[in-house]
Each structure stands twice: as structure tokens, then as C-alpha cells.
Amino acid sequence: MSNRIGHIGRELNSLPSLAFAGSYCSVPCRIPMSISIFSTLSRSTPCQGSKLPKTWSSLRGGNRAARRLILGLGASFLSQFMVMAGFQRGSSPIASARQKSGVEEVLKDVQWPDEFPFKQEDFQRYDESSDSLFYENPRFVTHIDDYAIAALTKYYSEVFPPSCTPGVSMLDMCSSWVSHFPVGYKQERIVGMGMNKEELKRNPVLTEYVVQDLNVNPQLPFEDKSFDVITNVVSVDYLTKPIEVFKEMHRVLKPGGLAVMSFSNRCFWTKAISIWTSTSDAEHAWIVGSYFHYAGGFEPPQAVDISPNPALSDPMYVVFSKKLSAA
């Protein structure tokens, strides 16, 4: 616990002012904080299972009837779909997590609903202001702790093509100043796509970069069948048009190409989609798996729990799939 608190302290101490904390680092999604603290610090807040007080709208003013002010409603919607997906009523992925990793079990033998089960309101966020403005200033910090980073890097070392493989191209979506690739890892082409030019310029693994807001324009500026691997680190929860993005991922992947979506329980709470902030880690895996499924043309998605020190460090999860060879 002391290591975890120390990490949070180091992250916060790197900030010029607590008043701008939300612009610089994410926080563990389960930290209990009062709504007044959220308002004062303008920082990210608990990502999972949070329910807002009735006074929430009065903090910002205006009529927000079109938005889901009680984000916890998303959990009840998803629970119905989890039942449809093969979980018995009265059980949940969280219950199975007590015996095995609920995250790893949740995408096994899924009976998907006929249609994409989420509504437009599920992809709304409390803060609908411009993402370009939110990410205008560079953040040279990491948003998961060192143990989680090491676990992700180790996973990458196991699933990536060998370094310097001729003809291999990779795309790191929602990239930043660091991609958490193995030390010294190189390929002929590694493209970073992100929101801040200064961050991308500092990323040593990238051979090129593109600044683009996928929530404004989900179309990827690449030719068909361009990449062998696509990665996305702790940012899938910010996508407001995920099906469009995942269809584009399918288009630009080579047949058999690998897509790796990794996430933890940390986020900029006001920028994460509402269905994410109201659901659990295992349900997050189901949500990401649904993106692959309903985008079409992917193998059945799989989930892996690579958390290095459960309850002692940030958890780390991966949902991955490959483009069908014939697609």
C-alpha cells in the first residue's frame, strides 16, 4: 500500500498546481473522493461504479437532460447484456473472479446479442468540451504505475514480431511520449497516432506520427492492409465512436494482423465514456470485446489479466484479436 501511495504522490508532486491535476495525470478509478473535490481540482475521478449525487448538475449549471447524469445506470444495462451473453442470472464475471480472473473468463464462449447492445448515450461523457483543448498541453507522465508498465512491456515482448523483422509495420493508437514497447525494440515503420504533437515527437520508438482526434474523425489516414500490429494503451475508454474506429483498424490491418487493447482502472474520469465509468474491470473487457465483434472481420476476441501484483499495484488487462486471414 505504501508503494502505491508513494507512486500517486510522485505523480501529483510533478504537477505545477493541484488545480490543474486533471490536465496532467489520471488517478486510480476506485479512489473515493467527494464531488466538491472533483469540482475544485478539475481532475479525473473514480472510473468504476461511481454514481453522481442529485446536485451534480447544479455544479456546472444548464439543462443536461440529454446526458446520463447518473452514470451508474450503464451498469444495469450491461448486466442485462451479460446475461444474454451467457452468464446466468444471479452470477456475474465479478463472482467468477473470486475463483479465476473474471476478466479472462468473460470473453469465453460469448453468445453476443444480435445487435450492438449500447446506445449513443453510453458514449457520452460528462465533459463534452473539445478533446483537442483538453490535450493541448503535453503530459510527460505515465498513467499506470511501474509494475503495470513492466507487465505490459513483458506481454508485448511475448506477442510482438521480433525486433527488426523486415517489412513489419506497427500503429500505436492514442499514443504519447512513451509506448511501453520492449527496450530497444525497432521496426521499419512504427506510427504513433495521438493528440499532442510534443508528446509524440519525444517518443523514441516512433518512426513517424500523426496528430488526430479519433472522436472527431475516426477514419485512419492509412492505406488498406498497412499494419501487422495495432496497439492502444489505457485509452480505449475514451473512444466515443468505437465501432467506427475498430472497423478502421480492421481495414488497415494486414490479414492475420494483431490488435492489442490494454487498460487498467485509471482514467481521466470526466473524459471517459459513461458506460465505462459505471462498470467493472471484467465488464470493461466485455465492452472492448464487443467492439471487435460488432466491427466485424476479427477472430473471437480474448482477454488476458496481466496484473502484476493484485491489490498492491495498478491492475493491467489486455483484450486482443486478430484480423481474419480471409477478411
C-alpha positions in Angstrom: 0.0 0.0 0.0 2.8 2.4 0.8 4.4 1.8 -2.6 1.0 2.7 -4.3 0.5 5.8 -2.2 4.1 6.8 -2.9 3.5 6.4 -6.6 0.4 8.6 -6.5 2.3 11.2 -4.5 5.2 11.3 -7.0 2.7 11.8 -9.9 0.9 14.6 -8.1 4.2 16.2 -6.9 5.2 16.6 -10.5 2.3 18.9 -11.2 2.7 22.7 -11.1 -0.6 23.1 -9.2 -3.2 20.7 -7.9 -5.7 23.0 -9.5 -4.6 21.6 -12.8 -4.2 18.0 -11.8 -6.9 16.7 -14.1 -4.9 18.1 -17.1 -1.8 16.1 -16.2 -2.5 12.7 -14.7 -5.1 10.1 -14.3 -5.9 8.6 -10.9 -7.0 5.1 -9.6 -10.6 4.6 -10.6 -11.7 3.5 -7.2 -10.3 6.3 -5.1 -13.3 7.7 -3.1 -13.4 11.5 -3.4 -16.2 14.0 -2.8 -17.8 15.7 -5.7 -16.6 19.1 -4.2 -13.0 17.9 -4.6 -13.7 16.9 -8.2 -15.0 20.3 -8.9 -12.2 22.1 -7.1 -9.3 20.2 -8.6 -10.7 19.6 -12.1 -9.1 16.2 -12.0 -10.1 12.8 -13.1 -12.2 10.8 -10.7 -13.3 7.2 -9.9 -13.9 5.3 -13.1 -15.9 2.3 -12.0 -19.3 2.0 -10.4 -19.5 5.7 -9.5 -22.9 7.3 -9.0 -23.3 11.0 -9.1 -25.3 13.0 -6.5 -28.5 14.8 -7.4 -26.7 18.0 -7.0 -24.2 17.2 -9.8 -26.0 19.3 -12.4 -26.0 22.3 -10.1 -22.2 22.3 -10.0 -22.0 23.1 -13.7 -25.4 24.6 -14.5 -27.6 24.2 -17.5 -30.1 21.5 -18.6 -28.3 18.2 -19.1 -31.4 16.0 -19.6 -29.9 14.6 -22.8 -27.0 13.2 -20.9 -26.9 10.4 -18.4 -26.2 12.2 -15.2 -26.4 9.1 -13.1 -23.7 7.1 -14.8 -24.4 4.0 -12.7 -27.3 3.3 -15.0 -24.9 1.9 -17.5 -24.1 -1.0 -15.2 -27.7 -2.2 -15.2 -27.9 -2.1 -18.9 -24.6 -4.0 -19.3 -25.7 -6.6 -16.7 -28.7 -7.5 -18.9 -26.4 -8.0 -21.9 -24.0 -10.1 -19.8 -26.9 -12.4 -19.1 -27.7 -12.5 -22.8 -24.0 -13.3 -23.4 -24.2 -16.5 -21.5 -23.9 -15.6 -17.8 -26.6 -17.0 -15.6 -28.9 -14.6 -13.8 -27.6 -14.1 -10.3 -24.0 -14.6 -11.4 -21.5 -12.2 -13.0 -18.0 -12.1 -14.2 -17.1 -10.5 -10.9 -18.4 -13.5 -9.0 -16.3 -15.8 -11.2 -13.3 -13.6 -10.5 -13.2 -15.0 -7.0 -12.2 -18.3 -8.4 -10.5 -17.3 -11.7 -9.8 -14.0 -13.3 -13.2 -12.7 -14.2 -11.5 -10.6 -17.0 -10.1 -13.8 -18.6 -13.4 -15.7 -18.3 -15.8 -13.0 -19.6 -15.0 -13.4 -23.3 -15.1 -17.2 -23.4 -18.0 -18.7 -25.4 -19.9 -15.5 -25.6 -23.3 -15.5 -27.1 -23.4 -12.0 -28.4 -26.7 -10.1 -28.9 -27.8 -9.9 -32.5 -27.2 -6.1 -32.5 -24.7 -3.8 -30.8 -26.2 -3.5 -27.3 -25.1 0.0 -26.5 -26.8 3.3 -27.2 -25.4 6.7 -28.2 -25.9 7.9 -24.6 -23.5 5.2 -23.4 -20.7 7.0 -25.2 -21.4 10.4 -23.8 -19.0 12.0 -21.3 -19.5 14.4 -18.5 -17.0 16.8 -20.2 -18.0 17.1 -23.8 -15.7 20.0 -24.4 -13.1 19.8 -27.2 -10.6 16.9 -26.6 -8.0 19.0 -28.5 -8.3 21.6 -25.8 -8.1 19.0 -23.1 -4.9 17.5 -24.5 -3.4 20.8 -25.7 -0.6 20.8 -23.0 1.8 17.9 -23.1 1.8 15.5 -20.1 5.1 13.9 -19.7 3.9 11.5 -17.0 2.8 7.8 -17.0 -0.8 6.9 -16.2 -0.2 3.5 -14.8 2.4 2.5 -12.2 5.8 1.0 -12.9 4.7 -2.5 -12.1 1.8 -2.3 -14.6 4.1 -0.8 -17.2 6.6 -3.7 -16.7 3.8 -6.2 -17.1 2.6 -4.7 -20.3 6.1 -4.4 -21.7 6.7 -8.1 -20.9 3.4 -9.0 -22.6 4.4 -7.1 -25.7 7.7 -8.9 -25.8 5.8 -12.2 -26.0 3.3 -11.3 -28.7 5.2 -8.7 -30.9 7.1 -9.8 -34.0 10.8 -10.0 -33.3 12.6 -6.6 -33.4 13.8 -5.5 -36.8 11.7 -8.0 -38.8 11.8 -7.0 -42.4 8.5 -5.5 -43.7 6.8 -5.2 -40.3 4.7 -2.0 -39.7 3.0 -1.1 -36.4 0.5 1.5 -35.3 0.3 2.8 -31.7 -3.1 4.4 -31.4 -3.8 7.1 -28.8 0.0 7.3 -28.4 2.0 9.6 -26.3 5.7 10.2 -25.3 6.1 6.6 -24.4 4.6 3.4 -25.9 5.9 0.9 -23.3 7.4 -1.3 -26.0 10.4 -3.5 -25.0 13.7 -1.7 -24.6 15.5 -1.3 -27.9 12.5 -2.6 -29.9 12.6 -1.4 -33.5 10.7 -2.0 -36.7 10.9 -0.5 -40.2 7.7 1.5 -39.5 6.2 2.4 -36.2 3.5 5.1 -36.4 2.2 6.9 -33.4 -1.3 8.5 -33.5 -2.2 10.8 -30.7 -3.5 14.2 -29.6 -0.3 16.1 -28.7 2.5 16.8 -31.1 5.1 17.5 -28.4 4.4 14.2 -26.7 4.6 12.2 -30.0 7.8 14.0 -31.0 9.5 12.8 -27.8 8.5 9.1 -28.3 11.8 7.3 -29.2 10.2 4.2 -30.7 8.2 6.0 -33.3 9.4 6.4 -36.9 6.5 8.8 -37.7 3.5 10.3 -36.1 0.0 11.7 -36.8 -2.0 14.1 -34.7 -5.7 13.3 -34.9 -8.7 13.3 -32.7 -10.5 10.0 -33.3 -13.6 11.2 -31.6 -13.9 13.9 -34.3 -12.6 11.9 -37.3 -12.4 8.1 -36.7 -11.1 7.4 -40.2 -7.5 6.4 -40.1 -5.2 8.1 -42.7 -3.6 4.9 -43.9 -3.9 2.6 -46.9 -5.7 -0.7 -46.6 -3.6 -3.6 -45.1 -0.8 -1.4 -43.9 -0.1 -2.7 -40.4 0.9 -6.0 -38.8 0.1 -4.8 -35.2 -2.1 -2.1 -33.7 -1.7 -1.2 -30.0 -3.7 1.1 -27.7 -2.7 1.7 -24.1 -5.2 2.8 -21.5 -7.2 4.9 -24.0 -9.9 2.7 -25.4 -12.2 4.0 -22.7 -12.1 7.5 -24.3 -13.4 6.4 -27.7 -16.9 7.8 -28.4 -17.1 6.2 -31.8 -15.5 2.8 -31.1 -17.2 0.7 -33.8 -16.1 3.2 -36.5 -12.6 3.1 -35.1 -12.4 -0.7 -34.9 -13.7 -1.0 -38.4 -10.9 1.3 -39.5 -8.5 -0.8 -37.5 -9.7 -3.9 -39.4 -9.3 -2.1 -42.7 -5.7 -1.0 -42.1 -4.5 -4.3 -40.5 -3.0 -6.9 -42.7 -4.8 -10.3 -42.8 -3.8 -12.1 -39.6 -2.7 -8.8 -38.1 -2.9 -8.4 -34.3 -4.8 -5.7 -32.4 -3.9 -5.3 -28.7 -6.1 -3.1 -26.5 -4.8 -2.7 -22.9 -6.4 -0.9 -20.0 -6.2 -0.5 -16.2 -8.6 1.0 -13.7 -7.3 4.6 -14.1 -8.7 7.3 -16.3 -9.5 10.9 -16.8 -13.0 10.4 -15.3 -14.7 13.3 -17.0 -13.4 12.3 -20.4 -14.2 8.5 -20.2 -17.4 7.3 -21.8 -20.3 6.8 -19.4 -20.7 3.1 -19.9 -17.0 2.7 -18.8 -17.3 4.8 -15.6 -20.2 2.8 -14.4 -18.9 -0.8 -14.9 -16.2 -3.1 -13.6 -12.9 -4.3 -15.0 -14.4 -7.6 -16.2 -17.3 -5.7 -17.8 -14.7 -3.4 -19.5 -13.2 -6.5 -21.1 -16.7 -7.4 -22.4 -17.2 -3.9 -23.7 -13.9 -3.9 -25.6 -14.6 -7.5 -26.9 -17.9 -6.2 -28.2 -16.1 -3.6 -30.3 -14.1 -6.3 -32.0 -17.2 -8.5 -32.5 -19.5 -5.9 -33.9 -16.9 -4.2 -36.1 -16.7 -7.5 -37.9 -13.9 -9.4 -39.6 -12.0 -10.2 -36.4 -11.3 -13.6 -34.7 -13.3 -14.0 -31.4 -11.6 -11.6 -29.0 -9.8 -12.9 -26.0 -9.0 -11.3 -22.6 -5.8 -11.6 -20.5 -5.3 -10.5 -17.0 -1.6 -9.4 -16.8 -1.9 -7.6 -13.4 1.5 -7.9 -11.7 0.5 -7.5 -8.1 -3.2 -7.8 -7.4 -4.4 -5.2 -4.9 -0.8 -3.9 -4.5 -0.3 -2.2 -7.8 -2.3 -1.0 -10.7 -4.2 -3.8 -12.5 -3.5 -4.4 -16.1 -5.7 -6.1 -18.7 -5.5 -6.9 -22.4 -8.2 -7.6 -24.9 -6.9 -8.7 -28.2 -7.9 -10.1 -31.5 -6.6 -10.8 -35.0 -8.0 -9.8 -38.3 -9.4 -12.9 -40.1 -7.0 -14.1 -42.7 -9.7 -14.2 -45.3 -11.0 -10.8 -44.5 
